[in-house]
Each structure stands twice: as C-alpha cells, then as structure tokens.
Amino acid sequence: MAYDYLVVGSGLFGSTFAYEAAKRGKKVKVIDKRDHIAGNIYTQNVEGIQVHKYGAHIFHTNNKKIWDYVNRFAEFNRYTNTPIANYKGEIYNLPFNMNTFNKLWGVVTPEEAQAKIAEQKAKTNIGQPKNLEEQAISLIGTDIYEKLIKGYTEKQWGRKATELPAFIIKRLPVRFTYDNNYFNDKYQGIPIGGYTQIVEKMLESPNIDLELGADFFDRKEEYMQQFPKIVYTGMIDQFFDYQYGTLEYRSLKFETRVLDQENFQGNAVVNYTDAETPYTRIIEHKHFEFGNQPKTIITKEYPSSWQKGDEPYYPINNTENNEVFKKYHDLAEKMPNVIFGGRLGMYKYYDMHQVIGAALSAVDQEFK
C-alpha cells in the first residue's frame, strides 16, 4: 500500500487523526512501540473487570460536539467522579466542599465555612505568594493545606511545596455546597466495556494498517523518507535528538493486585494525602462500572522521578522547561511534513476530551 500518512502512536490523538484521514480515503499506517493500542487510556479485561492499566481515566467535557463524537465508538455509563481523601485514616470528600468543611470543623452553613477559611488566611499574613505552599494557604487556609494538599502534592512532584512554583495551584476547586462531583462538566462517564474498544473502532478501517511493537526511532530516517506526511505523538525533544536539552517529566509506577474479596475500599479512587504513605492513590477498578464481581482489582499509584527510558506522564511545565519546549516548537513549525500532537508532542497535560479536540482541529487544518 502506498501510504499518505504515518501516525506514530495509537493513543487518542493519533487514532482520531487516523480515523478521520481514513474516512477521507487516505491510506494510513499506524505504529506504536507498545504491544497494545490506545496509549494511556488502554483498559484490559481481568476477572471480568476493566482495568485502567495506566491510571484512572474519567471522560468529562462541556463540549457536546466532543461528547457526541466519542459516543460514536462506545456507550458511556453515568459514572460521576467523586474521589475521597484518606488522611491518616480520616476520610474527606473531594473536591473541597461543605462535606469536607463539616468533617474538618463541624460547620454547617457556607457562611460558617467561609468565615473559618478567612480566619485562617488572615493569620498567615501572606502577601504575594512566592511558592506553592503560600499560594495554597492563601486560597484555602492552613487546615486543608496541611491535611489534604501538602503531603499529596509533595509526593506527586517529588519536592517540597516551598520549592514548587505558586502557579501550579493557581486556583483550587472550592465549593460551598454539599456536592461531591469532582468535575463541573455537563457530560461525564466511563465507556461500558472499557476504553480500548474506542481506539479499536477508530482503527478498524481497511485504509488503516497497524503495527505494534514498532519504535519510530529504530527506523526514523527510513520513515521520514518513505512517508509524505507524519503525525507524531511522541516526545518532541526526542524527535529533535534532544538538541536543546531534555524536557522534564514526572513518571508513575503501578502496583496492581487481584483480591479475593468483593469490595476493598468502597470507591473507585481514594487519594492518600499524608506524607508517610508512599503512594498517592488506590484505584478500585470495578467501581468505575458499578461491578458486582466476586473479586476486585486494586492499583496503587506511586509517583516517581523520570529518566530517559521511563514512561513520561506529567510534563513539568515550569518556566525553564517551557522555554526549552518553545525552542522545539519553533523547530516543529518549520517542518510542514510533520504534525506534532498529543501530550508528549505538545508537552502539555491534556484531558481526553482536549486530546480529541486538538486532533479534530489538526484534521480541520490538514483537510481544509
């Protein structure tokens, strides 16, 4: 087959682009270095439970166009994200809301909660916040910061909150209602039967060839010469041989276990916000689909430092890294035969609906 496009990576960005190009009669080759499709949204059926292999993924959006688009490929359930926080055995609702404030302080009305937060903020005398700790305290006070933000954030980023820039927490979701819905988005849910089916359906066109276990960098020069156009969703600095330096990431390690019990923690996601617990959260996968299987599967999520060869999850978008990324982005703009996209190609943390939106924008630009 004479291909029109090589798509590097079968995550949401690459697969959406491939699907749309194939619909337009284009011939597409999709490669992925992993042994499965769907990137980080990959789900696997274990014991009749859809396991989110690379961490919890809850689809949410206010964009009806995106919601209708993704519903072409799967039926979504009514799952609403209501995580809880475990601080040394004390359970709190997230995001911070009246249930949280009542548990912390015994307050009942929004006015009482606002007064308590204002009282704590007034005692700090923080002017212009110079780091994440000061930013968080200036927004929400000391009690919530100490119990629900400090330990979790320091584990997540691998450094003290006083060493993290204030902009990481520009604003915190604080609600003076008894509402445990983490997202405000109108549309929210989990695909019944997992996420992998979405990408399977995107890639089932006869105009698309798929090759797994294929690393773009093993044959980069050959690919660049062979294909008239490339959609690249890997790390942008690696594409350019790290000539301006290596962009930084945080990585994750997952510890998954099948348990011979029906219900382990009673919720899909429990965050562990103390500093002593080495993992940031436990995911109990069956609760995403309201499962009643006799067994359950849990995953402990451990943040870790990142080095070349590790899986990059969270870009560290501080000033230094953003300046380096801009240099790579400027190089990318000079390559009309390569479309860079996705979390790694754009060095930006995207939610799933944002990835699909960005891919559709790239399609519109390509086929206008």
N, C-alpha and C positions, 0 to 999 in steps of 0.2 A: 504494500500500500504506500502510495506517495502521500505523506502527511503534510497537513497545513500547519499543525501546532504540536509542539511537545509541551506537556504540562508536567512540571516537576512537583510532585506531592499530591496525594489524593485526599487531602483534608477538604474542608468546606469551600475554601476559595478556589482551589484547583478544580475540584469536582463540579462546582457550579459553573465555572467558566467552560469546562469541557462539555458539560451537558448543553449549554446554550450554543456553543460553537457547533456541536454535532447536529443540533436542531436546524442549524442554518446550512447543513450539508457539508460542513468542514470535516476533514479527516484528522483525528486527534490520537496521539499516543500519550498515555499517562504512565508515568513511572513513580515508584515510591520505594525508598530504601528499606522500609519496614516489611514484614511478611504479611501485612494486612492493610486493607483500605481504611479510610475515614479519619486518619490522623488522630488527634487527641480526643475526638468525640467517639472513638471506637468503643462499642459495647459488645460483650461476649456472653452468651448464654451458658450459665453454670448452675446446675441443680434447678433449672427452670427459672433462674433469676438473671435479669440483665445486669451484668456487672460493668460499671463505668470504669474501664481499665486505667484511665489517666485522670481520675478525679471527677467530682460531681459536676454534671452539666445539666442546667435547668434552662430551657429555652424561654425567653421572655422578650417582649417587644411592644412598643406602642404603634408600630408601623403595620397597618393592616395589609399593605401590599406584601411585605415580607412574611407576615403570618400566613396569608393565603398561599404564598409561594411554597413555603416549607410544608404546608399541609397537603400539597400535591403528592408528596412522597411518603407520608405516614399519617396515621390517625393519632392525634395527641389526646392525652387524658387531662384531667382537671387538676393535676398536681400544683400545689401552691407552696412556694419555698418559705418555710418557717423554721429556720435553724434555731438551735438553742446554744447557750454558752454554759460550760461547766467550769466553775472556778473553785477548785479545791472541794468539790462535792456540792457546792451551791449552784443551783440551776437558775439561769436568767434567760429571758426572751430577747431575741434579736429580730430586727434592729431595735435600738433603744426606744422604748415606748412606755406607756403607762403601766403595763405589767412589770417591766423592768424596774421602774421607779418605785412601784408599790412594794416589790420584793426587797429593794435596797433600803428604802427609808420609811415604808409604811404610809406614804402619801396616797391620797385617793383621787384628788382632783388635779387637772392640768395646772391650775394656779399654784397649788402647793408644790408641784414638781418644778415648775419654773422658778419659784422662789428659792427652792433648795439649790438648784443649779446656779442661780445668780449669786447666792450667798457664798458658795464655794469658789466661784470665779473671782468674786470681789476680794477674797483673801489672798489671792496669788499675786496681785499687782503686776501681771504680765502686760507689757506694752505691746510692741511689735514682736510676735513670736519668732524666735531665732532657730527653732528646731521642731521636730515632730512632737516631742513631749509638751512643749509650751503651746503649740498650736492646738493639740487635743484638749489640754486643760482649759485653754481659753474658750473652747467651744462647749465643753460638756462638764467641766469641774473635775475634782480630784478623785472622788469615789469611783465613778465609772471608768476613768482613765486607769486607775490602779488595778481594778478587778477585771476589766473587760477589754482593755486596749493594750496596755504596756507589754505584758508577757507575750501575748499573741503576736503583736507587731514585731517585737524583737526576735522572736523565733522565725517569723516569716522572712525577715530581711537579714538576719544574721548579724545584727549590730545593735548597739544601744539606741534607744529612742532619742536620746540627746545628740546622737551623731547622725540622725536621719534628717533630711531637709523637711521643712514645715509643709512644703507643697504636697507631699504625699497624702496628707489629710487636709485638703483644702476645706472640705465640709464633711460632716458626719450625718448619716441619716438619723434624725431625732424626731420622734412623733409623740405628740401629746394626746394620743388616742390609744385605746386598747386594741391595737391592730398589729398582729404578728406577721403579716405578709411582708416579706423582705423587699420585694420589688413593688414599685408603684405601677408597673406596666399593665396595660389593659389585657394583653394576651400572654398567657403563661401555661406551660405544661411540659410533659415528658412524652415522647413518642411511644405508643404502646408497642412493645416488642423491640425497643432499643433504637439507638441512632444509626447503627451500621446499615440498616435497610435503606436509609435515606440516600447514602452515597452509592449503595448497590444499584438503586433505581436510576440515579443520575448517570451512572457509568455503563448501563446495560445496552446502550445504542450500538448498532452494528458499525457505526462510524468511529467508535472508540476502541482502541486496543489498550489493554492494561498489562503492565509488567511490574510485579512485586520483587522485592529484594534487589532492586537496581539503584545503585548510588550514582547520582548525576556526576559526581566529581571523579568517578572512576573513568569516565569517558567524556569529560566536559568538552574538549576540543572537537571530538567527533560529533557530539550532539550539536554544537554551535554551528558546525559546517553543514550538517545533514538537514537541519530543520529551518525553514524560513522564519519561523517565529516561535519563541519560547515563553511560556508562562512559568515563572519561577517563584516558589513559595518557601524556599529555604532561607537560611541566614544570609542577609545581604552582604555582610562583611566577608563571609567565606566565599561568596561568588567572586568578589574582587580580591581574593587572596590576602585578605587582612592588611592591605597596603596602608591603611590609615590607622591600624591598630584593631584590637579585638573588642567588640561590644560586650558588655557585661549582662549576665542573666542570673536569676535565682533558679535553682532546679528543685525537683521533688523526688522523693523515693517513696514507694508504696509497699505496704505490707498487708497482703490480703489473706484472709482465713475463712474457711467454711466451718461453721459452728453447728453442732448437733443440738440446736435449740431453735424454737420458733421465732423468738423476738429478743434481741440483745439490748437495744437502747431505746426503743420506742419512737425513734425519729430518724429520718434519713440522714441528717447532718447534725453532729454535736461538735462545737468548737471547744477546745481546751485552752483556756485563756491564761492559765498560770504559767510561770516561767519554768517550773520544775518538770512538768510533763513534756517529754521530748517531741511529741507530735502535735500538730496544730488542730487536727480534727479526726473524727472517726465517721466514716460513711457506712451506713447500713443500707445496701442497695435495694433490697426488696421493697422498702417503703416508698421508693420513687413510683412504683406501680401498684401500691396497696396490696402487696403479695401476702398470701397465706400459706406459703410452702412450709413443710415441716422443719426445714433447715433454714439458716440465714447465712449471709456472707457479709463480712465487715472488711473495711480497708482503713488502715491507719496511714495518715499522710504526714511525711516528715520533710520539712524544707531542708535544703542543703545548698552548699556553695556549688558553683558551676565552674567547670573547666572544659576546654575543648574535648569533645568526645562524649560529654554528658548531654542529657536531653535538656534543651533550654525551654523554660516555661514562662518566666516572668521577666520581661525586659526591665532593666534598672534605668528608668528614664530621668536620671539626674542631669544636671547641666553639662557635665563632661561627656557623658555618653550621647546626649542629644546633639552635641556639636560634632562628634565623630560621625554619627548617623547622617547628619546633614551633608557631610562630605561624600559619603557613599550614595546618598540620594541624588546628589548633583551628578555623580558619575552615571547613575541609573538613567537619569533624564536624557543622557546623551546616547542611549542605546535603544533606538526605536524598534529593534527586533526582539527586545526582551521586555515583558510585562512583569513587574515585581508586585507581589501582593501577599496578603495574609499577615499573621502575627510576626513571623520572622522576616519576611521580605520588607515589611514596613516598620519593623522594630517598635511595635505598639501592641499593647494588650487589647484584644478585641473580644467582645462577647459574640456569641454565634450569629445573632441577627445582624450585627455590624459587619461580620465577615461576609455574609451573604449579600448585604447591601453594597459593600465595597466591590465584590465580584461582579454584581449586576451593573454597577457603574463602569467597571472596566469593560464589560461586554458592550454597553451602550457606546462607549468611547471607541471601541475597536470596530464595531459594525454600524456606526452612524452613517 
